[in-house]
Structures are given as structure tokens and as C-alpha cells.
Amino acid sequence: MGRYSVRDEYFSSEKYSGTLPCFSATWARLREGGGYRIGVKHRHSSEIRNYNLSAGATQFSLNLDYLYRVARPSLFSRDAELFLGPSTGFFMHFSDLNIAYSELAIPYSFAILIPVGVNSTLVLPVSARLQLAGSFRASIFSLGMRMIDLVEDVEEESRSAF
């Protein structure tokens, strides 16, 4: 569970907020010199609100990180490992207002991002079978796409044809 807040200019300039449950799974394979990590995350709620108006929100992301060991610092009298490397992924956001609508005004908002960036991970062994890991990811460049209002564009084209 987590708190979610968004200002979607397609709907209005007001902020919508609420709780957005999250399912997340990550699998990492780290070896002597490095490794990789794959992560997937899904978040969904139909109760994101702005006063009495509610909206649904769905987010999905898939991440792929390559990790190369760059240092072995000592933390709390234990030998930790610091990994750095490139990162990429896929992020999708979809939201819809819970209102009645006609075919001329569809209250949906949709966006996709494909980021390229860097990531770092610090792994600290606690015992022979338990490790603490902390990660940081920063996007350097992202390619994005958003849904356009197709009905509005068709109407504008038909009016400009006359």
C-alpha cells in the first residue's frame, strides 16, 4: 500500500489522490564481477479522488538493470559490495474518470515511458543467509508517448475540410 497523488492536466488542474496498492517482484543474479536484476511492478486502484469525483489509476513497470561491482566498502564492520551499471525499462500509466461520458469526450489518460539511465546497488551481508540491499535508479533519457483525443482530432479535420 502506498499514498498516490497525481495532477493530470487532461482531466483538470486539480490534484487526485488516494491509496494505490502495489504488487512488486524483483529477481537478481549477482556474481563475483556483477550481474543483472529484473523487476516488475503493478499498481491499481479505482478510488483515486478529487473531492467527490473519483478516478481509476493503473501503473505497470518492467525494469532491467545490469550491475558491475565497482567497490567493496566496509560498513558496520562488514564487507559490503557496491554495484553500478546501466538501466532500462518500460513504464505505463492509465487513468480514467469514473463519470458518465459520451463518445465525443472520452475521459481517459494514457502514457508510456521507455527510460535509459544508471543504477546503483549496495549489498550488505547480515548473516550467511541474509543480505540487506539498497538501490538507486536515475533516468538520463526517456522516450515517451501519450494517448491523444482521437475523436477531437477527427472533428477538427472534418471542420477544416469545409
ZIFENGI-V393607 format. One record per residue. N is the residue number from 1. OMEGA is omega in degrees with one decimal (999 if undefined). NEAR is the number of other C-alpha atoms within 12 Angstrom. D_LAST is the distance of its C-alpha to the last C-alpha in Angstrom with 2 decimals. Layout:
BEGIN
n=N omega=OMEGA near=NEAR d_last=D_LAST
n=N omega=OMEGA near=NEAR d_last=D_LAST
END
This chain:
BEGIN
n=1 omega=177.6 near=14 d_last=52.95
n=2 omega=178.4 near=14 d_last=51.36
n=3 omega=-177.1 near=18 d_last=49.43
n=4 omega=178.1 near=26 d_last=45.68
n=5 omega=-178.7 near=21 d_last=43.38
n=6 omega=173.7 near=27 d_last=39.75
n=7 omega=-176.0 near=19 d_last=37.10
n=8 omega=-175.8 near=26 d_last=33.71
n=9 omega=177.9 near=14 d_last=30.97
n=10 omega=178.7 near=24 d_last=28.37
n=11 omega=-179.6 near=26 d_last=30.18
n=12 omega=179.2 near=16 d_last=31.69
n=13 omega=179.1 near=11 d_last=33.91
n=14 omega=-179.7 near=16 d_last=36.97
n=15 omega=173.3 near=21 d_last=39.54
n=16 omega=-179.7 near=31 d_last=40.11
n=17 omega=179.7 near=26 d_last=43.64
n=18 omega=177.0 near=25 d_last=46.16
n=19 omega=-177.8 near=23 d_last=48.39
n=20 omega=179.9 near=26 d_last=47.09
n=21 omega=-172.7 near=21 d_last=49.70
n=22 omega=168.5 near=21 d_last=50.07
n=23 omega=-177.5 near=19 d_last=51.45
n=24 omega=176.7 near=19 d_last=52.38
n=25 omega=179.4 near=16 d_last=54.44
n=26 omega=176.4 near=19 d_last=55.62
n=27 omega=-178.9 near=17 d_last=57.79
n=28 omega=175.5 near=22 d_last=59.50
n=29 omega=-179.5 near=18 d_last=61.83
n=30 omega=178.0 near=23 d_last=63.89
n=31 omega=-175.9 near=15 d_last=66.61
n=32 omega=-176.2 near=16 d_last=68.98
n=33 omega=-177.7 near=19 d_last=66.51
n=34 omega=-179.7 near=25 d_last=63.23
n=35 omega=-179.7 near=23 d_last=60.93
n=36 omega=-180.0 near=29 d_last=57.56
n=37 omega=176.8 near=31 d_last=56.00
n=38 omega=-179.9 near=24 d_last=53.23
n=39 omega=176.4 near=25 d_last=51.82
n=40 omega=-179.7 near=24 d_last=49.40
n=41 omega=176.6 near=24 d_last=48.29
n=42 omega=178.0 near=25 d_last=46.40
n=43 omega=179.6 near=27 d_last=45.66
n=44 omega=172.7 near=29 d_last=44.10
n=45 omega=174.9 near=30 d_last=44.08
n=46 omega=-176.4 near=26 d_last=42.06
n=47 omega=172.4 near=27 d_last=43.67
n=48 omega=-168.5 near=31 d_last=42.13
n=49 omega=167.5 near=28 d_last=41.84
n=50 omega=-172.4 near=23 d_last=40.48
n=51 omega=-178.4 near=13 d_last=42.52
n=52 omega=-179.4 near=13 d_last=41.70
n=53 omega=-179.5 near=22 d_last=38.54
n=54 omega=178.6 near=24 d_last=39.36
n=55 omega=174.3 near=37 d_last=37.66
n=56 omega=178.8 near=33 d_last=38.74
n=57 omega=176.1 near=36 d_last=39.31
n=58 omega=176.7 near=31 d_last=40.21
n=59 omega=177.2 near=30 d_last=41.30
n=60 omega=176.0 near=27 d_last=42.69
n=61 omega=176.9 near=29 d_last=44.24
n=62 omega=-176.5 near=26 d_last=46.20
n=63 omega=175.4 near=34 d_last=48.28
n=64 omega=-179.1 near=30 d_last=50.42
n=65 omega=170.0 near=38 d_last=52.98
n=66 omega=-174.0 near=31 d_last=55.46
n=67 omega=176.5 near=34 d_last=58.64
n=68 omega=-178.3 near=28 d_last=61.32
n=69 omega=-178.5 near=25 d_last=64.53
n=70 omega=-178.9 near=18 d_last=65.04
n=71 omega=173.9 near=20 d_last=67.93
n=72 omega=179.6 near=20 d_last=70.62
n=73 omega=177.1 near=18 d_last=71.19
n=74 omega=179.3 near=15 d_last=73.88
n=75 omega=178.6 near=16 d_last=72.81
n=76 omega=-179.5 near=10 d_last=75.29
n=77 omega=176.1 near=10 d_last=77.92
n=78 omega=178.3 near=17 d_last=75.74
n=79 omega=178.2 near=18 d_last=74.10
n=80 omega=175.9 near=24 d_last=70.31
n=81 omega=178.2 near=31 d_last=67.77
n=82 omega=-179.7 near=31 d_last=64.68
n=83 omega=174.1 near=35 d_last=61.81
n=84 omega=176.4 near=29 d_last=58.76
n=85 omega=179.0 near=28 d_last=55.95
n=86 omega=-176.7 near=29 d_last=52.27
n=87 omega=172.7 near=33 d_last=49.96
n=88 omega=-179.5 near=30 d_last=46.65
n=89 omega=-178.5 near=33 d_last=44.87
n=90 omega=179.2 near=29 d_last=41.83
n=91 omega=179.1 near=30 d_last=40.60
n=92 omega=177.2 near=30 d_last=38.06
n=93 omega=177.1 near=29 d_last=37.06
n=94 omega=175.2 near=30 d_last=35.22
n=95 omega=179.3 near=35 d_last=34.97
n=96 omega=177.2 near=30 d_last=33.48
n=97 omega=177.2 near=29 d_last=33.74
n=98 omega=179.6 near=22 d_last=35.80
n=99 omega=172.8 near=17 d_last=33.52
n=100 omega=-178.4 near=14 d_last=31.58
n=101 omega=176.9 near=12 d_last=27.88
n=102 omega=178.9 near=9 d_last=24.82
n=103 omega=-178.2 near=13 d_last=22.62
n=104 omega=-179.3 near=14 d_last=20.06
n=105 omega=-177.7 near=21 d_last=22.75
n=106 omega=-174.2 near=23 d_last=25.27
n=107 omega=177.4 near=29 d_last=28.22
n=108 omega=173.7 near=28 d_last=29.39
n=109 omega=-174.1 near=30 d_last=30.32
n=110 omega=178.6 near=27 d_last=31.43
n=111 omega=176.0 near=25 d_last=32.89
n=112 omega=174.1 near=23 d_last=35.07
n=113 omega=172.7 near=25 d_last=37.43
n=114 omega=-175.8 near=25 d_last=39.60
n=115 omega=170.5 near=28 d_last=42.26
n=116 omega=-176.2 near=25 d_last=44.89
n=117 omega=179.6 near=24 d_last=47.87
n=118 omega=177.6 near=26 d_last=51.60
n=119 omega=175.2 near=31 d_last=53.92
n=120 omega=179.6 near=30 d_last=57.54
n=121 omega=175.3 near=34 d_last=59.99
n=122 omega=-179.0 near=28 d_last=63.49
n=123 omega=-179.7 near=29 d_last=65.83
n=124 omega=178.2 near=26 d_last=69.08
n=125 omega=178.1 near=23 d_last=71.63
n=126 omega=177.1 near=16 d_last=73.26
n=127 omega=-179.5 near=10 d_last=75.54
n=128 omega=-177.0 near=9 d_last=76.01
n=129 omega=-176.1 near=8 d_last=73.32
n=130 omega=177.5 near=10 d_last=71.04
n=131 omega=170.7 near=16 d_last=68.74
n=132 omega=179.4 near=18 d_last=66.50
n=133 omega=175.9 near=20 d_last=63.26
n=134 omega=-175.8 near=17 d_last=60.77
n=135 omega=174.9 near=24 d_last=57.49
n=136 omega=179.1 near=20 d_last=54.96
n=137 omega=177.0 near=25 d_last=51.59
n=138 omega=179.1 near=20 d_last=49.27
n=139 omega=177.8 near=22 d_last=45.90
n=140 omega=-177.7 near=15 d_last=45.49
n=141 omega=176.6 near=16 d_last=42.04
n=142 omega=173.4 near=18 d_last=39.47
n=143 omega=-175.0 near=19 d_last=36.37
n=144 omega=177.0 near=18 d_last=33.97
n=145 omega=176.5 near=17 d_last=30.91
n=146 omega=178.3 near=20 d_last=29.16
n=147 omega=174.7 near=20 d_last=26.85
n=148 omega=179.5 near=17 d_last=23.27
n=149 omega=-175.3 near=20 d_last=21.28
n=150 omega=-178.3 near=17 d_last=19.36
n=151 omega=179.8 near=17 d_last=17.69
n=152 omega=179.2 near=15 d_last=16.33
n=153 omega=178.8 near=15 d_last=15.00
n=154 omega=178.3 near=14 d_last=13.23
n=155 omega=179.4 near=16 d_last=11.57
n=156 omega=179.7 near=13 d_last=10.53
n=157 omega=-179.2 near=12 d_last=9.18
n=158 omega=177.8 near=11 d_last=7.13
n=159 omega=-177.6 near=10 d_last=5.78
n=160 omega=179.5 near=9 d_last=5.46
n=161 omega=-177.8 near=8 d_last=3.84
n=162 omega=999 near=7 d_last=0.00
END
